[in-house]
Amino acid sequence: MRQIFLDTETTGLDPAQGHRLIEIAAVEMINRKHTNRHFHAYVNPEREIDAEAERVHGISLDFLQDKPKFANVADEFLAFVEGAELIIHNAPFDIGFLNAELKRIGRQEMKVFCPSVIDTLVMAKDVFPGKRNSLDALCDRFEIDRSNRTLHGALIDCELLGDVYLALTRGQDSLLMDFGSHSHGGASHGGKPRRECKAAPRVRYATEQELAQHADYLADLDKNTKGDCLWLKMTKPDDAAVN
């Protein structure tokens, strides 16, 4: 599955009041693995930036004067994201601004290019009801390093969001096995079928370090699921047997 983590920075809070995009970033992930492919562009908004917005993202109008207008980056952006599932923190905000920009240049809305959108803010509120669920708060909760993030920036926020999304959906990893690096549909790189191995499979036992890492992972998973880690429940000694 191809997924795109997307974030924007803007001149203000409401596109209906004429506020515009000033930065767009998108980071690609395929089958829950980062591909190191991304799209990033600064955009000349052709209007002033609200002082409060500039204090958040640190991007000035002077810096944007020589940057392209949205119309000049739209095709490249749409080509990068088209067909992917978008993952956005507070999706209505970013989608609203993108749709407003697309409308200005006579293009169709984002749902035409990317019908599927996941809002990680909604996900986080379901998992952590009543708690702060900003991107910063989630990074702290999942112990994700954000030391390089002194100001909001769309590209670094996309990268942090990718880590947050993987943490929020960590339970899926235990249900999936990644055969990508071991199997190619039964064919070798030359296109010929591989011979079946008749020898008995080797058993490789976990090292002490690997067992310790596994125990740490289960403890972290149990904490994030509020004591509902099924593996720990299954392997916990029966009280009656202990007595």
C-alpha positions as CSV (number, residue, x, y, z in Angstrom):
1,M,0.0,0.0,0.0
2,R,1.3,3.4,-1.0
3,Q,0.7,6.1,1.7
4,I,1.6,9.8,1.7
5,F,2.2,11.8,4.9
6,L,1.1,15.4,4.1
7,D,1.5,18.7,5.8
8,T,1.1,22.4,4.9
9,E,2.0,25.8,6.3
10,T,-0.3,28.8,5.6
11,T,-0.6,32.5,5.9
12,G,-3.5,32.1,8.4
13,L,-6.2,29.8,9.6
14,D,-9.1,30.1,7.1
15,P,-8.9,29.8,3.3
16,A,-12.5,31.3,3.1
17,Q,-10.9,34.6,4.4
18,G,-8.4,34.6,1.5
19,H,-5.5,32.9,3.4
20,R,-3.1,30.9,1.2
21,L,-0.6,28.0,1.3
22,I,3.0,28.9,1.7
23,E,4.6,25.5,2.1
24,I,3.6,21.9,1.0
25,A,5.4,18.7,2.0
26,A,4.6,15.1,1.3
27,V,6.6,12.0,2.4
28,E,6.1,8.6,0.8
29,M,5.7,5.2,2.6
30,I,5.0,1.9,0.9
31,N,3.9,-1.2,3.0
32,R,4.7,0.7,6.2
33,K,8.3,1.3,5.0
34,H,9.7,4.8,4.3
35,T,11.0,5.1,0.7
36,N,13.0,8.3,1.1
37,R,10.9,9.9,-1.6
38,H,9.3,13.2,-0.9
39,F,7.8,16.3,-2.4
40,H,8.5,19.8,-0.9
41,A,7.9,23.3,-2.1
42,Y,7.6,26.8,-0.8
43,V,4.9,28.9,-2.4
44,N,4.5,32.6,-2.9
45,P,1.1,33.4,-1.4
46,E,0.7,36.8,-3.1
47,R,-0.6,38.2,0.2
48,E,0.6,39.1,3.7
49,I,1.2,36.5,6.4
50,D,-0.6,36.9,9.7
51,A,1.9,37.7,12.5
52,E,0.6,34.8,14.7
53,A,1.0,32.3,11.8
54,E,4.6,33.6,11.2
55,R,5.4,33.1,14.9
56,V,4.4,29.5,14.5
57,H,6.2,28.5,11.3
58,G,8.9,31.2,11.1
59,I,8.4,31.7,7.3
60,S,8.4,35.4,6.2
61,L,6.9,37.0,3.2
62,D,10.4,38.3,2.2
63,F,11.7,34.7,2.1
64,L,8.8,33.7,-0.2
65,Q,9.1,36.6,-2.7
66,D,11.1,34.6,-5.2
67,K,9.3,31.3,-4.7
68,P,6.9,29.9,-7.3
69,K,3.2,30.4,-7.2
70,F,0.9,27.4,-6.5
71,A,0.0,27.1,-10.1
72,N,3.6,26.4,-11.0
73,V,4.0,23.5,-8.5
74,A,0.5,22.0,-8.7
75,D,1.2,19.5,-11.5
76,E,4.3,18.1,-9.8
77,F,2.5,17.9,-6.4
78,L,-0.5,16.1,-7.8
79,A,1.6,13.7,-9.8
80,F,3.5,12.8,-6.6
81,V,0.4,12.2,-4.4
82,E,-2.1,10.8,-7.0
83,G,-3.6,7.4,-6.1
84,A,-2.0,7.3,-2.7
85,E,-3.8,7.2,0.7
86,L,-3.2,10.5,2.4
87,I,-2.3,10.6,6.1
88,I,-2.7,14.0,7.7
89,H,-2.9,15.4,11.2
90,N,-6.1,17.5,11.3
91,A,-6.9,16.6,7.7
92,P,-9.8,19.1,7.1
93,F,-7.4,22.0,7.6
94,D,-4.8,21.0,5.0
95,I,-7.4,19.6,2.5
96,G,-9.4,22.8,2.8
97,F,-6.4,24.9,1.8
98,L,-5.4,22.6,-1.0
99,N,-8.9,22.5,-2.4
100,A,-9.1,26.3,-2.3
101,E,-5.8,26.6,-4.2
102,L,-6.9,24.0,-6.7
103,K,-10.1,25.8,-7.3
104,R,-8.2,29.1,-8.0
105,I,-6.4,27.4,-10.9
106,G,-9.5,25.6,-12.2
107,R,-8.5,22.1,-11.0
108,Q,-10.6,19.4,-9.4
109,E,-10.6,18.8,-5.6
110,M,-8.1,16.6,-3.8
111,K,-10.6,13.7,-3.4
112,V,-10.4,13.2,-7.2
113,F,-6.7,12.5,-7.0
114,C,-6.6,10.9,-3.5
115,P,-10.0,9.4,-2.5
116,S,-8.7,7.9,0.7
117,V,-7.6,10.2,3.6
118,I,-6.7,9.2,7.2
119,D,-6.9,11.8,9.9
120,T,-4.4,10.9,12.6
121,L,-5.9,13.5,14.9
122,V,-9.2,11.6,14.9
123,M,-7.3,8.3,15.4
124,A,-5.4,9.8,18.4
125,K,-8.6,11.1,20.0
126,D,-10.0,7.6,19.8
127,V,-6.9,6.1,21.4
128,F,-6.3,8.8,23.9
129,P,-9.7,10.4,24.7
130,G,-9.6,13.5,26.8
131,K,-5.8,14.0,26.4
132,R,-3.8,16.5,24.3
133,N,-3.3,15.0,20.9
134,S,-1.3,17.6,19.0
135,L,1.7,16.3,17.0
136,D,4.1,17.5,19.7
137,A,2.0,15.8,22.4
138,L,1.9,12.5,20.5
139,C,5.7,12.6,19.9
140,D,6.2,13.0,23.6
141,R,3.8,10.2,24.4
142,F,5.4,7.8,22.0
143,E,8.9,9.0,22.9
144,I,9.7,10.2,19.4
145,D,12.7,12.5,19.1
146,R,11.7,15.9,17.9
147,S,14.8,17.7,19.1
148,N,15.5,19.1,15.6
149,R,12.1,20.7,15.5
150,T,12.5,24.3,16.8
151,L,9.7,25.7,14.6
152,H,6.9,24.1,12.6
153,G,8.1,23.0,9.2
154,A,6.0,21.0,6.8
155,L,8.7,18.5,5.8
156,I,9.9,17.7,9.3
157,D,6.3,17.5,10.5
158,C,5.6,14.9,7.8
159,E,8.5,12.8,9.0
160,L,7.4,13.1,12.6
161,L,3.8,12.2,11.6
162,G,5.1,9.1,9.9
163,D,6.6,7.9,13.2
164,V,3.5,8.8,15.1
165,Y,1.3,6.9,12.6
166,L,3.4,3.8,12.9
167,A,3.2,4.0,16.7
168,L,-0.6,4.5,16.6
169,T,-1.0,1.5,14.4
170,R,1.8,-0.6,15.9
171,G,-0.5,-3.5,16.6
172,Q,-0.8,-4.1,12.9
173,D,2.9,-5.0,12.7
174,S,2.4,-8.1,14.8
175,L,-0.3,-9.4,12.5
176,L,1.8,-9.0,9.3
177,M,4.9,-10.7,8.1
178,D,7.2,-9.0,5.7
179,F,8.2,-11.4,3.0
180,G,9.3,-8.7,0.6
181,S,13.0,-9.3,1.0
182,H,12.7,-13.1,0.9
183,S,10.1,-14.0,-1.7
184,H,9.5,-12.7,-5.2
185,G,6.5,-14.7,-6.2
186,G,8.5,-17.9,-6.6
187,A,10.8,-16.5,-9.4
188,S,14.5,-15.6,-9.3
189,H,15.8,-12.3,-10.6
190,G,16.2,-13.9,-14.0
191,G,12.5,-14.8,-14.1
192,K,13.0,-18.5,-13.7
193,P,11.1,-20.4,-11.0
194,R,13.2,-21.2,-7.9
195,R,13.8,-24.8,-6.9
196,E,12.0,-25.9,-3.8
197,C,14.3,-26.5,-0.8
198,K,14.0,-30.1,0.3
199,A,16.3,-29.8,3.3
200,A,14.9,-29.5,6.8
201,P,14.6,-25.8,7.9
202,R,17.2,-24.6,10.3
203,V,16.0,-23.4,13.7
204,R,17.7,-20.2,14.9
205,Y,17.0,-19.5,18.6
206,A,16.8,-16.0,19.9
207,T,19.8,-14.5,21.6
208,E,19.7,-13.1,25.1
209,Q,19.8,-9.6,23.6
210,E,16.9,-10.4,21.2
211,L,14.8,-11.8,24.1
212,A,15.4,-8.7,26.1
213,Q,14.5,-6.5,23.1
214,H,11.3,-8.6,22.7
215,A,10.4,-8.2,26.3
216,D,10.9,-4.4,26.1
217,Y,8.7,-4.2,23.0
218,L,5.9,-6.2,24.7
219,A,6.1,-4.0,27.8
220,D,5.8,-0.9,25.6
221,L,2.9,-2.4,23.7
222,D,1.2,-3.4,26.9
223,K,1.5,0.2,28.2
224,N,0.2,1.7,25.0
225,T,-2.8,-0.7,25.0
226,K,-3.5,0.0,28.6
227,G,-2.7,-3.5,29.8
228,D,-4.4,-5.3,26.9
229,C,-1.4,-7.0,25.3
230,L,-2.8,-10.4,24.3
231,W,0.7,-12.0,24.1
232,L,1.5,-11.1,27.7
233,K,-1.9,-12.4,28.8
234,M,-1.2,-15.8,27.0
235,T,2.3,-16.2,28.4
236,K,1.5,-15.1,32.0
237,P,1.8,-18.0,34.5
238,D,-1.6,-19.4,35.7
239,D,-2.1,-18.3,39.3
240,A,-3.6,-21.7,40.2
241,A,-0.6,-23.5,38.8
242,V,1.8,-21.3,40.7
243,N,0.0,-21.8,44.0
